[in-house]
Amino acid sequence: MESHKRSLVKSVSWRFFGLIFTAVTAWLVTGSVKAGLVIGGIDFVMKIGTFYAHERFWQRVRWGLVDPTAVKDGEGI
């Protein structure tokens, strides 16, 4: 199981790249650097929270997990 800190760092790093792509896309669509940065910033804040919640939810779901001690010769991967 991941720590909350690890999930948060993963969320921030993933959204940093998403922020860049969203801001550039919004800038290209609107023609405004300011609008691109505002849209990218709002997107960053909203999606970092949802990604973090999604990661933590899946930490509680046992479905599809394989016990590494029970795996033989690549089975179960």
N, C-alpha and C positions, 0 to 999 in steps of 0.2 A: 504494500500500500504506500502511496506517495504522501509526503508531508504536505500540509497546507502551504508552506513556504515554497516548495517545489512547484506545486500547481499554480501558485501566484506568479512565480518567475516565468514559467512556461506561458502563461496567459499574457503577461506583459510583453515578452519577446515576440510572440506570434502577432500580437496586435500592433507592435511597432512597425513590422513589415506591412501589415494591412493598412495602417495609417498612411504610409507613404503611397501605396497604390491607390487608396481611396482619394487622398488629397490631389494626386496628379490627375486621376480620372475626373474628379469634380472640376478642377482647374481647366482641363481640356474641354469639358462640356459647357461650362459657364463662361470661360474666358477670363475669369477673375481669380487671381492668386488668393485674395482674401477669402472669397467664398470657398475655394478649395480647402484652405486651412481650417475654416470654421466647420465645414462638412466633415473633413477628416478627423477633427478633434472630437466632434459629437459622436461620430461613428466609433472612434477609439474607446471612449468612455462607456458607451452602451454595450459594445461587443466584448470588452474585457470582462465585464461583470457576467454576461451570459456564458462566455467560454469557461470562466472559472467555475460557475455553478454546474455547467455541463460536465466538466472534469470531475468535480467532487461527487456528482450523482453517479457517474460510472465507477467511481471507487467503491461504491456500495453494492453494485450489481455483480453477482458472482457468476452469472451466465457467461460461458465461453472461456473461462479461465482454466488453465491447465496446470496441474500440480507438476512442477519440474522434476520432482523425484520419481514420478510415475511414468515419465516419458522415456521410451526406448527407441533408439535408432531413428529419430526424427518423427515418430508417430505423434499425432496430436498437435502438430504445428500448423 
